[in-house]
Amino acid sequence: MLLGDAVTSCAIAASLGAVLVLALRYLFYSLVYERIRMYLRRRCPGYEMYTPVVTEELWEGLGMSLLVALSSWALWAGHNARCHIADTSGCLLGWPDHYHTPVLDGLWLATIAWYMQSSVKHWVGLGRVQGLDTALHHAFSLALLALSYSLELLRVGLLAHWLLTATAPLLSASKLLHCLDAPGRVKKPFFVLYGLAVLATRVLLVPLLLLPCTLRDLWRVPLSRPAAYAANGFLLLLYGISLFWFGRLIGIWVTGKLDSRPQMVVSPEVQRWQKHE
């Protein structure tokens, strides 16, 4: 473990790591918020009220793009020892004595720090209030990340996290296109691309590729039964949220909500970050 034992490492990542990410988030908001507001005002009068949403989606999109890129590199560059979408034979091979690189340790702790800052951002004035589904997703993700790190199930955990988050950058981009009222010929095909990506990774590959490792193969390694039940429980809860979100995507497409104009959002953040003219 990079920062001591597993509990200490997770605690440091969830506290000091999250504070560092929040500091970077504050710097990002300070640099871009006013520029985004002025751009939206020039684009259409009144659109500057959407600045908090656009700023937040830019930050979330950039952060998740970095995490997905690093996770993809770790999966395919040999750091995950034959545990990826083309070969899952090494996901649990040799556990608990299988070797994992410091790269996976660092990536895991950075991911914990990211999810923690996403969970507490609103309480420090750096984002919107989360919906219940998003709050539960972050809570379950943090629990599964900490549990996987403590049990040294980093290989299968990385595959699970990649499948459940690979589409996150596409989600932020799709939201931005909608917020900016992009033409239908642009945002509709992109929304379909995002929906197909969610269907492939979060809906189909999780039960076809990941759950056989966790619901079947995990019982063949000397892992305690309570730990195995807990890990599978959090994973199934996350999969349930993915199915719920995919149902919402279908609903957006069927009801034609994608054609509606974005609603203006009035937020205390407007006054917090806006420079007085």
N, C-alpha and C positions, 0 to 999 in steps of 0.2 A: 504494500500500500504506500502511496506517495507521501501521505501526511500523517503517518503513524498507523494505528490499527484502523479497522473499517469504520467503527463508530466515530472515532475522532476525525477521520478524513471526511466522512459525510457531514458531520457537524460543522467543520470549518468551511466546507463548500457551501452549505446551506446558509451560513451566517456571513462570514467574511467574503466568500465568493459572491454571494448575492449582493452584498453592499457594493462591491467593486463594479458589478454589472449595472446596478442602479446608478452609480456615479457616472458611468459611461452613457447610460440612458439620459441622465440629466444634461450632460454635455451635448449629446445629440439633439435633444429638444431645444437647448439654448441656441444652437447653431442654425437649425433648419426651421424652427416653428414660424418665425416671422417671415422668412422667405416663402414658405408654403402659403401662409395667409395672404401675402401680397399677390402671389401667383393666382390663387383661387379668386381673389377679388377682381383681378384683371380678366380672368376667364369668364366670370359671370357675377354680377352684383348679388350679394347675399351668400355666395358660396364660401366666403371666408369663415362662416360658422361651422363648416365641415372640417376646419383645420385640425382639431384634436384627433378625429378619426383617421385622416390621411397621415398625420405624423405618426400615430401609433402603428398603423399598418405598415408604414415604411420601416419603422424600427423592428417590428415583429418579422417582417419579411426578410430583412437583411440578416437578423440574428439567426432565424431558422434556416436560411439559405447556407449560412456558414456551418451550422451544426450538421445539416444534411450532407453538405459537401465533405466535411471531415469524416462523418460516419460512412459515407460511400467509399471514400479513400481507404478507411480502415478495413472495410469489408472486403475490398478487392485487391488491396496491396499486400495481403498475406498476414496482416495483424490479427485477423480473426480465425485463422487456422481451419479452413474448410468449413466455414459456417456462414453461408450466404445463400442467395436465392437459387443459385445453380447447384449447390452442394451443401447439405446440412449434416454430413457425416461426422464433422469435427465439433459440432456444437457442444456435445457433452462428453466427447472422447477424453478419457483419462481423468475426469473430475474425481476427487478434488485436487489432484496434483498436476492438472494441465497448466502449462505456462501461458501467461498472457503478458503482453508487452507493456511498458510504461505508457505507451501511446494510448492504450485502452483505459488505463487508470486515469490519465489526464483528461481524456475525452469524457469519461463518465462523470468526473467531478465537475467539469465545466457544464455538463448538461444539468446536473443537479442545481448548480448555481443559477443557470438560466431559468429553470422552472420555478425556483423559489422567488426570483425577482418578478416573474410573471404573476405569481400568486399574490404578492404583497404590493405591487406597483401602485394600485389605487390609494392605498393607505398613506403613501408618501407623495401623493399628488402627481403621479407620472403615468396616468392612464385611466381608462374608463372602468366602471364597476363591471365585474365579470357576471355573466349569466350563471345560473346554477349548473348547467351542463358543462360549461368551461371550467368552473371552479372545481367540480368533481373530477374532470379530466386531469387537471393539474395536480390535484391531491392524490389521485390514484397513480399517476405517473411518478410523482415524487416517492410514494411508498414503494412502488415496484422498482424504481431505480436504486433506492437505498437498500432494499432487500436483496436485489441481484448483486449489488456491490459487496454487501456483507457476506453473502454466500459464495462469492467469487464465480457467479454465473454470468460473467461479462460477455462471453461469446454469444450465447443464445439471447442474452439481454440486449446486446447491440443489434442483433437481427430483428428482434421484436420492436425495439425503438425505431429502427429504420423503416420498417413496414408501416408503423403507425404514424410516422411524421414526415415521410418522404414527400407528401403532397402539400405540406404546410406552406412552402414558398408560393406554390400555385394558388393557394387560397388567398394569401395576402394580395397577390397580383390581381386576382379576380375581384376582390373587394375594392381595390384601388380603381380599377377600370369602371366599376359601378359608381363609386363615389365621384369620380371625375366625369360621370355621364358620357362615357365613351360611346361611339356609334355602335349600333346593334351588330353590324357586320364584324366588329372587333371583339366585343365582350361576349357575345353569344357563343362563337366557336371556342373562345378561351374557356368559358364556363363548361362547355361540353368536354373539352380536353381535361379540365380539372375533375369533372365527374367521372370520366372514364379512368383516370389515374386512381381516384379513390376506390372505384369498383375493383380495379386490378389489385391494389396493394392492401388496403384496409379491410375490404369485404371478402375477396376471394383468396388471396395468398395467405392471410392469417390462418384460416382453418385448413387450407390445403398444405401449407408448408410449415407454419410455426407450431400450431396446436398439436400435431403429431409428436413433435419434440418434447413439448411440455406436458401434455396429457398422457403420453405413452412412454416415451424414452426417459423422462425425468424420474420415473419410478424405478428404473433399472440402475440408478447410481445411488451410492450410500448417503442420500440426503434425508434428513429427518422428515417424517410425514407432515408434521405441522407446518414446516417451512415450505414443503411442496404444495400443500393445500393453500397457503397464503399467497404464494407466487402465482399459482394458477388462478386463484380467486381474483386478484387484482388484474391479471391479464384478461380474464373473461369480462370483468367490469369495463375495462377499456374497450374491448371489442364490442360490447353492447352499446357504448356511447358512439362508436364508429358507425354501427348500424343505424342508430338514431339519427346521426348527422347525415348519413347517406339518404335516409328517408326524407329529411328536410330538403336536400338537394333536389330530389325528385319532385317534391312539392313545389319548390320555387320554379322549376321548369314547367310543370303541368299547369300551375295557376297563372303563369305569365308574369310573376313578380319581377323577373329580370328586366321586363320592359318598362317598369315604373321608374320615375325619377327618384333619385336619392332624397331621403328626408333630411332636412337640416337638423343638426344636433346642437342644442344650446348647452354649454357646459361651463362650470366654474373655471376650467382650464383656459377658456378664452381670455378671461381677465388675468389669470396667473401668468401666462406666457406672452400675451399681446403687449407690444410696446405702445405707449400712449402717443398719439399723434398731436 
